[in-house]
Amino acid sequence: IGQGSDGLAAVYPAMLNCLIALRVLGYSKEHPAYKKAAQDFAGLFVSDPEDFRIQPCMSPIWDTAINLISLVESGLPADDPSLQRAAKWLLDKEVRIRGDWAFNNSHSEASGWAFEYNNVYYPDVDDTAMVLMALRLVRPEDSWGLEGAFRRALGWQLSFQCRDGGWAAFDRNVTTPWLEDMPFADHNAILDPTCSDLTARTLELLGYIGFNPKARCVRDAIHYLIETQEADGSWYGRWGVNYIYGTWQVLRGLRAIGHNMTQDWILRGRDWLESCQNDDGGWGETCATYENPATKGIGKSTASQTAWAIMGICACGDLDRASIQRGLRFLLSSQKLDGSWDEPEITGTGFPGVFYLKYDMYRQNFPLLALATYVNHRKGFITQPGFYRSS
């Protein structure tokens, strides 16, 4: 069970249900399968003298990729030894096994990256895009096979585009709505719908490596984003809280791919972000928005969500806008003496309405990336040059 992975799907719900299922099927606690499943599950436990918690999963690949991007974009040289080690570690984590995704995707060559330390059957589109954006910037000195890995993973990523033009996280075209009406549809979370944030992140990657709006896959993705825009100009965020996250990523992706950022539908997204800026200059939004969209864009200002909003507005140009300047002042004034930010709020999403994720790095890496994005835009470019360009 979960061979090559840190438990079944390397995530709490599947791992817990695996233990229950094994016992119901009559497996003893001494059976090797049960013992491995129990050991993997115990790996999620976090304890200290004051409390005990269970992590839903671990996110080292995701965190490492974002940190690499943030550090390089902010000026740390790509040949820095710490960046080199991290990039080599990411390269070594490429998945080369045809997992469950192959049932709906006939793409011949396995690739991609997962979220966790080891999860070989479930690489995902989001992590793969983020890792490729990181490896584009940091080329390990011992980079034998990097170009091949990049081409493999890019082909794998493109193969997951769904019929509606969008991308989902783990699968392709698993969007049949009647399945959620079945009695076993726990929390209506059994599908893998396409979503704006993943689609836009893929566009961001494609833009950085030389794709343009004329490519068929890009045209279909942009059409998808037009169709999924909310009436108020925002976009839903499936994997981050929530409309601030979705709207930022769409605007950033469109800018990266070279889209005309002065079109009305795009500026409506910018205007929505500006409409929910808090009096202190920051932005905030809560997990309650998934249950009650009327609360969208409302919440105590957080470092990560402020960073997202700043980057979204920067993507539309006019860096002297008051909203950007006020947002930057919020980040600078709330930064601690050691360079970090505090953020007790939860701004990551696991399953909307079911469980949410507190990424401890979000309060550091996204503010750094937002500050770097602003500085780079001032210098006239949107990203540091990378080594890989599509042919």
C-alpha positions in Angstrom: 0.0 0.0 0.0 1.5 3.3 -1.0 4.7 1.8 -2.2 7.0 4.6 -3.3 4.8 7.0 -1.4 4.5 8.3 2.2 1.2 6.6 2.6 -1.8 6.1 0.3 -1.9 9.4 -1.8 0.3 10.8 1.0 -2.7 12.8 2.4 -4.6 12.4 5.6 -8.1 11.4 4.4 -6.9 8.6 2.2 -4.4 7.4 4.8 -6.9 7.3 7.6 -9.5 5.5 5.5 -6.9 3.0 4.4 -6.3 2.1 8.0 -10.0 1.7 8.7 -10.5 -0.3 5.5 -7.7 -2.7 6.3 -9.2 -3.4 9.8 -12.7 -3.9 8.3 -11.3 -6.4 5.8 -9.8 -8.4 8.7 -6.1 -7.4 8.5 -4.4 -7.6 11.9 -2.4 -4.7 13.3 0.7 -6.9 12.9 0.1 -7.4 9.1 2.9 -5.7 7.1 0.4 -3.7 5.0 -1.3 -2.3 8.2 2.0 -1.6 9.9 3.3 0.4 6.9 0.0 2.3 6.7 0.1 3.1 10.4 3.7 4.1 10.3 3.0 6.5 7.3 0.0 7.9 9.1 2.1 8.6 12.3 4.4 10.6 10.1 1.8 13.3 10.0 1.8 13.7 13.8 3.2 16.9 15.3 3.6 17.2 19.0 5.2 19.5 21.6 4.8 19.9 25.3 1.7 22.0 24.9 -0.3 20.4 22.1 -0.7 17.6 19.6 -1.7 18.1 15.9 -2.1 16.1 12.8 -0.9 17.6 9.5 -3.2 16.9 6.5 0.0 16.3 4.4 3.4 17.8 3.8 4.4 20.3 1.1 8.2 20.3 0.7 8.2 20.3 -3.1 5.7 23.1 -3.4 7.4 25.2 -0.7 10.9 24.6 -2.2 9.8 25.7 -5.7 8.1 28.9 -4.5 11.1 29.8 -2.3 13.5 29.3 -5.2 11.4 31.6 -7.4 11.1 34.2 -4.7 14.8 34.3 -4.0 16.0 34.4 -7.6 13.4 37.1 -8.5 14.5 39.2 -5.6 18.2 39.1 -6.7 19.9 36.1 -5.2 22.3 34.8 -7.8 21.1 31.5 -9.4 24.5 30.0 -8.7 24.2 30.5 -5.0 25.0 27.1 -3.3 21.8 26.9 -1.4 19.8 27.4 -4.6 21.9 24.9 -6.4 21.2 22.3 -3.8 17.5 23.0 -3.8 17.2 22.8 -7.5 19.1 19.6 -7.7 16.8 18.1 -5.0 13.8 19.2 -7.0 15.2 17.7 -10.2 15.7 14.4 -8.4 12.1 14.4 -7.3 10.6 14.1 -10.8 8.0 11.3 -10.9 8.7 8.7 -13.6 5.9 6.2 -12.8 2.6 6.1 -14.7 0.2 6.6 -11.8 -3.6 6.8 -11.5 -3.6 9.8 -13.9 -2.8 7.4 -16.8 -6.4 6.0 -16.7 -7.8 9.2 -18.3 -4.6 10.4 -20.0 -2.8 8.3 -22.7 0.2 10.6 -22.7 3.1 8.1 -23.2 5.8 9.5 -21.0 5.4 9.8 -17.2 6.7 12.9 -15.6 5.6 15.7 -13.2 6.1 16.5 -9.6 4.0 15.8 -6.5 3.3 18.0 -3.5 4.8 15.8 -0.8 8.2 14.2 -0.2 7.1 11.0 -1.9 3.9 10.5 -3.8 4.7 8.7 -7.0 1.2 7.8 -8.1 -0.2 11.3 -7.8 2.0 14.1 -9.4 -0.1 17.2 -10.0 -0.4 20.0 -12.5 0.1 22.8 -9.9 3.3 21.5 -8.4 4.7 20.6 -11.9 4.1 24.2 -13.2 5.7 25.7 -10.1 8.7 23.4 -10.2 9.3 24.1 -13.9 9.2 27.8 -13.2 11.8 27.3 -10.5 14.1 25.1 -12.6 13.8 27.6 -15.4 15.6 30.1 -13.1 18.1 27.9 -11.3 20.1 25.4 -13.4 22.0 23.0 -11.1 25.7 22.7 -11.9 25.2 19.0 -12.0 22.3 19.3 -14.4 22.7 16.2 -16.5 19.2 15.4 -17.8 17.7 18.8 -16.9 16.6 19.6 -20.5 15.1 16.2 -20.9 13.2 16.5 -17.7 12.0 19.9 -18.6 10.7 18.7 -22.0 9.1 15.6 -20.5 7.4 17.5 -17.8 6.2 20.2 -20.1 4.7 17.7 -22.5 3.0 16.0 -19.5 1.6 19.3 -18.3 0.2 20.2 -21.7 -1.4 16.8 -22.0 -3.7 17.5 -19.0 -5.6 20.4 -20.6 -9.3 19.5 -20.4 -12.0 19.8 -23.0 -13.1 23.2 -21.6 -9.6 24.7 -22.0 -8.7 24.7 -18.3 -6.5 22.5 -16.2 -7.4 20.5 -13.1 -4.9 19.3 -10.4 -4.6 15.6 -10.8 -6.6 14.3 -13.7 -8.2 15.2 -17.0 -11.9 15.6 -17.8 -13.0 14.2 -14.4 -15.8 16.8 -14.2 -19.1 14.7 -14.5 -21.4 16.6 -12.1 -23.9 13.8 -11.5 -21.3 11.9 -9.5 -21.7 14.4 -6.8 -25.3 13.4 -6.4 -24.4 9.9 -5.4 -24.8 9.0 -1.7 -21.1 8.2 -1.3 -20.1 11.7 -2.6 -18.4 12.7 0.6 -18.5 16.5 0.9 -19.0 16.7 -2.9 -15.2 16.4 -3.2 -14.9 13.4 -5.5 -14.3 15.3 -8.8 -11.2 17.1 -10.0 -12.7 20.2 -11.7 -10.8 22.6 -13.9 -10.0 25.8 -12.1 -8.9 29.3 -12.9 -5.8 29.4 -10.6 -4.2 26.2 -12.1 -5.1 27.3 -15.6 -3.5 30.7 -15.1 -0.4 29.3 -13.5 0.1 27.0 -16.5 -0.2 30.1 -18.7 2.4 31.9 -16.5 4.8 29.0 -17.1 4.1 28.9 -20.8 4.6 32.6 -21.2 8.0 32.5 -19.4 9.3 29.9 -21.8 8.2 31.5 -25.1 4.6 30.6 -25.8 2.3 33.4 -27.0 -1.5 34.0 -27.1 -1.7 32.6 -30.7 -0.9 29.0 -29.6 -4.0 26.8 -29.6 -3.6 25.6 -26.0 -3.2 29.3 -24.9 -6.3 30.5 -26.8 -8.4 27.7 -25.3 -7.1 28.6 -21.8 -7.8 32.3 -22.2 -11.3 31.5 -23.4 -11.8 29.3 -20.3 -10.7 32.2 -18.0 -13.1 34.6 -19.7 -15.9 32.1 -19.2 -15.1 31.5 -15.5 -14.8 35.2 -14.5 -17.3 36.2 -11.8 -19.8 38.9 -12.4 -17.9 41.3 -10.2 -14.7 40.8 -12.1 -13.0 38.3 -9.7 -12.0 34.7 -10.1 -12.6 31.8 -7.7 -9.5 30.4 -6.1 -9.6 26.6 -5.7 -6.3 26.0 -4.0 -5.8 29.3 -2.1 -8.2 31.6 -0.2 -10.0 32.6 -2.2 -11.1 35.2 -4.8 -8.0 37.3 -4.0 -5.9 34.2 -4.8 -7.7 33.3 -8.0 -7.8 36.8 -9.3 -4.1 37.5 -8.6 -3.1 34.3 -10.4 -5.2 34.9 -13.4 -3.9 38.5 -13.9 -0.3 37.3 -13.4 -0.8 34.4 -15.9 -2.3 36.7 -18.5 0.5 39.2 -18.2 3.2 36.5 -18.5 1.6 35.0 -21.7 1.6 38.4 -23.3 -2.1 39.2 -23.3 -3.3 42.7 -23.8 -3.8 43.8 -20.1 -5.8 46.9 -21.0 -8.9 45.0 -22.1 -12.0 45.7 -20.0 -12.6 42.2 -18.7 -9.0 42.2 -17.3 -9.2 45.6 -15.7 -12.4 44.5 -14.0 -10.3 42.0 -12.2 -7.9 44.6 -11.1 -10.7 46.9 -10.1 -12.2 44.2 -7.9 -8.9 43.7 -6.1 -8.7 47.5 -5.5 -12.3 47.5 -4.2 -11.6 45.2 -1.3 -8.4 46.8 -0.1 -8.5 47.4 3.6 -8.0 50.8 5.3 -4.6 49.7 6.5 -3.5 49.2 2.9 -3.5 45.4 3.1 -5.9 42.7 1.8 -7.5 39.8 3.6 -10.1 37.1 3.0 -11.3 34.2 5.1 -12.2 30.5 4.4 -15.8 31.5 5.0 -16.0 32.7 1.4 -16.3 29.1 0.2 -19.5 28.8 2.1 -20.7 32.3 1.7 -19.5 34.2 -1.4 -21.0 37.4 0.0 -18.0 37.6 2.3 -15.5 37.6 -0.6 -12.6 40.0 -0.3 -13.4 40.7 3.4 -11.0 39.9 6.2 -8.1 41.0 8.3 -5.1 42.0 6.3 -2.5 39.2 5.9 0.9 39.3 4.4 0.3 36.5 1.9 -3.0 37.9 0.6 -1.7 41.4 0.4 1.3 40.1 -1.6 -1.1 38.3 -4.0 -3.2 41.4 -4.6 -0.1 43.6 -5.2 1.2 41.2 -7.8 -2.2 41.0 -9.5 -2.5 44.8 -9.8 1.1 45.1 -10.9 0.4 42.7 -13.7 -2.0 45.3 -15.2 0.6 48.1 -15.3 0.6 51.6 -13.8 2.9 50.9 -10.9 2.1 54.3 -9.4 -1.5 53.3 -8.6 -2.3 54.3 -5.0 -3.5 50.7 -4.3 0.0 49.3 -5.0 1.8 51.9 -3.0 -0.5 51.5 0.0 -0.1 47.7 -0.2 3.7 48.0 -0.3 3.6 50.3 2.7 1.5 47.7 4.6 4.0 45.0 3.8 7.0 47.1 4.8 5.4 48.4 8.0 4.3 45.0 9.2 7.6 43.3 8.5 9.5 42.3 11.7 13.0 43.3 12.5 14.3 39.9 11.5 12.7 40.3 8.0 9.8 37.9 8.6 6.0 38.5 8.8 3.5 37.1 11.2 0.3 35.5 9.9 -1.8 33.3 12.1 -4.6 33.2 9.5 -5.1 30.3 7.1 -4.8 31.2 3.5 -4.4 27.8 1.8 -7.2 25.5 0.6 -7.3 21.7 0.7 -11.0 20.9 -0.1 -13.3 23.9 0.0 -15.8 23.6 2.9 -13.9 20.6 4.2 -10.4 21.4 5.3 -7.9 24.2 4.8 -4.1 24.5 4.8 -1.8 26.7 6.8 1.4 27.1 4.8 4.0 28.5 7.2 6.1 29.7 4.3 3.4 31.7 2.6 3.8 34.7 5.0 7.5 34.9 3.9 7.9 33.8 0.3 4.9 35.6 -1.2 5.6 39.0 0.3 9.2 38.6 -0.9 8.0 37.7 -4.3 5.6 40.7 -4.4 8.3 43.1 -3.5 10.6 41.6 -6.1 7.8 41.7 -8.7 7.3 45.4 -8.1 11.0 46.2 -8.3 11.4 44.1 -11.5 8.4 45.7 -13.1 10.0 49.1 -12.3 13.1 47.9 -14.1 11.1 47.0 -17.2 10.9 43.2 -17.0 8.4 40.7 -15.5 10.8 37.9 -14.6 14.5 37.1 -14.4 15.8 35.4 -17.6 15.7 31.6 -17.6 17.6 28.9 -19.4 14.7 27.1 -21.2 12.8 28.3 -24.2 10.3 26.3 -26.1 11.1 25.5 -29.7 
